[in-house]
Amino acid sequence: MVFQSSDAEEHPMIPFTNPEIQLELVHAQAAELVREADDYRRAKALRPKEPRHWPRLRRAAKQSIA
């Protein structure tokens, strides 16, 4: 469905044609991105600097599998 300019005037709550609602959406998205970035930075600060790998499990030498 294509919205004409008259439709936007009749229906002011269409988000993509109403600049005020569009601005609110942009602000809400920006606030969400800021929260996600803060969470990521906080988690990265708590993480150890070098990745820790589990020790490799090695079979003892001269041991038969049977």
Distance bins in CASP14 RR format, pairs under 12 A and 6 or more apart:
PFRMAT RR
TARGET T0000
AUTHOR 0000-0000-0000
RMODE 2
METHOD distances of the structure
MODEL  1
1 7 0 0 0 0 1 0 0 0 0 0 0
1 11 0 0 0 0 0 1 0 0 0 0 0
1 14 0 0 0 0 0 1 0 0 0 0 0
2 8 0 0 0 0 0 1 0 0 0 0 0
2 14 0 0 0 0 0 1 0 0 0 0 0
2 17 0 0 0 0 0 1 0 0 0 0 0
3 9 0 0 0 0 0 1 0 0 0 0 0
3 10 0 0 0 0 1 0 0 0 0 0 0
3 11 0 0 0 0 1 0 0 0 0 0 0
3 12 0 0 0 0 0 1 0 0 0 0 0
3 14 1 0 0 1 0 0 0 0 0 0 0
3 15 0 0 0 0 0 1 0 0 0 0 0
3 16 0 0 0 0 1 0 0 0 0 0 0
3 17 1 0 0 1 0 0 0 0 0 0 0
3 18 0 0 0 0 0 1 0 0 0 0 0
4 10 0 0 0 0 1 0 0 0 0 0 0
4 11 0 0 0 0 0 1 0 0 0 0 0
4 14 0 0 0 0 0 1 0 0 0 0 0
4 17 0 0 0 0 1 0 0 0 0 0 0
5 11 0 0 0 0 0 1 0 0 0 0 0
5 14 0 0 0 0 0 1 0 0 0 0 0
5 17 0 0 0 0 1 0 0 0 0 0 0
6 14 0 0 0 0 0 1 0 0 0 0 0
6 17 0 0 0 0 0 1 0 0 0 0 0
7 13 0 0 0 0 0 1 0 0 0 0 0
7 14 1 0 0 1 0 0 0 0 0 0 0
7 16 0 0 0 0 0 1 0 0 0 0 0
7 17 1 0 0 1 0 0 0 0 0 0 0
7 18 0 0 0 0 0 1 0 0 0 0 0
8 14 1 0 1 0 0 0 0 0 0 0 0
8 15 0 0 0 0 0 1 0 0 0 0 0
8 16 0 0 0 0 1 0 0 0 0 0 0
8 17 1 1 0 0 0 0 0 0 0 0 0
8 18 1 0 0 1 0 0 0 0 0 0 0
8 19 0 0 0 0 0 1 0 0 0 0 0
8 21 0 0 0 0 0 1 0 0 0 0 0
8 22 0 0 0 0 0 1 0 0 0 0 0
9 17 0 0 0 0 1 0 0 0 0 0 0
9 18 0 0 0 0 0 1 0 0 0 0 0
10 17 0 0 0 0 0 1 0 0 0 0 0
10 18 0 0 0 0 0 1 0 0 0 0 0
11 17 0 0 0 0 1 0 0 0 0 0 0
11 18 0 0 0 0 1 0 0 0 0 0 0
11 21 0 0 0 0 0 1 0 0 0 0 0
12 18 1 0 1 0 0 0 0 0 0 0 0
12 19 0 0 0 0 0 1 0 0 0 0 0
12 20 0 0 0 0 1 0 0 0 0 0 0
12 21 0 0 0 0 1 0 0 0 0 0 0
12 22 0 0 0 0 0 1 0 0 0 0 0
13 20 0 0 0 0 0 1 0 0 0 0 0
13 21 1 0 0 1 0 0 0 0 0 0 0
13 22 0 0 0 0 0 1 0 0 0 0 0
13 24 0 0 0 0 0 1 0 0 0 0 0
14 20 0 0 0 0 0 1 0 0 0 0 0
14 21 1 0 0 1 0 0 0 0 0 0 0
14 22 0 0 0 0 1 0 0 0 0 0 0
14 25 0 0 0 0 0 1 0 0 0 0 0
15 21 1 0 1 0 0 0 0 0 0 0 0
15 22 1 0 0 1 0 0 0 0 0 0 0
15 23 0 0 0 0 0 1 0 0 0 0 0
15 24 0 0 0 0 1 0 0 0 0 0 0
15 25 1 0 0 1 0 0 0 0 0 0 0
15 26 0 0 0 0 0 1 0 0 0 0 0
15 28 0 0 0 0 0 1 0 0 0 0 0
16 22 1 0 0 1 0 0 0 0 0 0 0
16 23 0 0 0 0 0 1 0 0 0 0 0
16 25 0 0 0 0 1 0 0 0 0 0 0
16 26 0 0 0 0 0 1 0 0 0 0 0
18 24 0 0 0 0 1 0 0 0 0 0 0
18 25 0 0 0 0 1 0 0 0 0 0 0
19 25 0 0 0 0 0 1 0 0 0 0 0
19 26 0 0 0 0 0 1 0 0 0 0 0
20 26 0 0 0 0 0 1 0 0 0 0 0
20 27 0 0 0 0 0 1 0 0 0 0 0
21 27 0 0 0 0 0 1 0 0 0 0 0
21 28 0 0 0 0 0 1 0 0 0 0 0
22 28 0 0 0 0 0 1 0 0 0 0 0
22 29 0 0 0 0 0 1 0 0 0 0 0
23 29 0 0 0 0 0 1 0 0 0 0 0
23 30 0 0 0 0 0 1 0 0 0 0 0
24 30 0 0 0 0 0 1 0 0 0 0 0
24 31 0 0 0 0 0 1 0 0 0 0 0
25 31 0 0 0 0 0 1 0 0 0 0 0
25 32 0 0 0 0 0 1 0 0 0 0 0
26 32 0 0 0 0 0 1 0 0 0 0 0
26 33 0 0 0 0 0 1 0 0 0 0 0
27 33 0 0 0 0 0 1 0 0 0 0 0
27 34 0 0 0 0 0 1 0 0 0 0 0
28 34 0 0 0 0 0 1 0 0 0 0 0
28 35 0 0 0 0 0 1 0 0 0 0 0
29 35 0 0 0 0 0 1 0 0 0 0 0
29 36 0 0 0 0 0 1 0 0 0 0 0
30 36 0 0 0 0 0 1 0 0 0 0 0
30 37 0 0 0 0 0 1 0 0 0 0 0
31 37 0 0 0 0 0 1 0 0 0 0 0
31 38 0 0 0 0 0 1 0 0 0 0 0
32 38 0 0 0 0 0 1 0 0 0 0 0
32 39 0 0 0 0 0 1 0 0 0 0 0
33 39 0 0 0 0 0 1 0 0 0 0 0
33 40 0 0 0 0 0 1 0 0 0 0 0
34 40 0 0 0 0 0 1 0 0 0 0 0
34 41 0 0 0 0 0 1 0 0 0 0 0
35 41 0 0 0 0 0 1 0 0 0 0 0
35 42 0 0 0 0 0 1 0 0 0 0 0
36 42 0 0 0 0 0 1 0 0 0 0 0
36 43 0 0 0 0 0 1 0 0 0 0 0
37 43 0 0 0 0 0 1 0 0 0 0 0
37 44 0 0 0 0 0 1 0 0 0 0 0
38 44 0 0 0 0 0 1 0 0 0 0 0
38 45 0 0 0 0 0 1 0 0 0 0 0
39 45 0 0 0 0 0 1 0 0 0 0 0
39 46 0 0 0 0 0 1 0 0 0 0 0
40 46 0 0 0 0 0 1 0 0 0 0 0
40 47 0 0 0 0 0 1 0 0 0 0 0
41 47 0 0 0 0 0 1 0 0 0 0 0
59 65 0 0 0 0 1 0 0 0 0 0 0
END
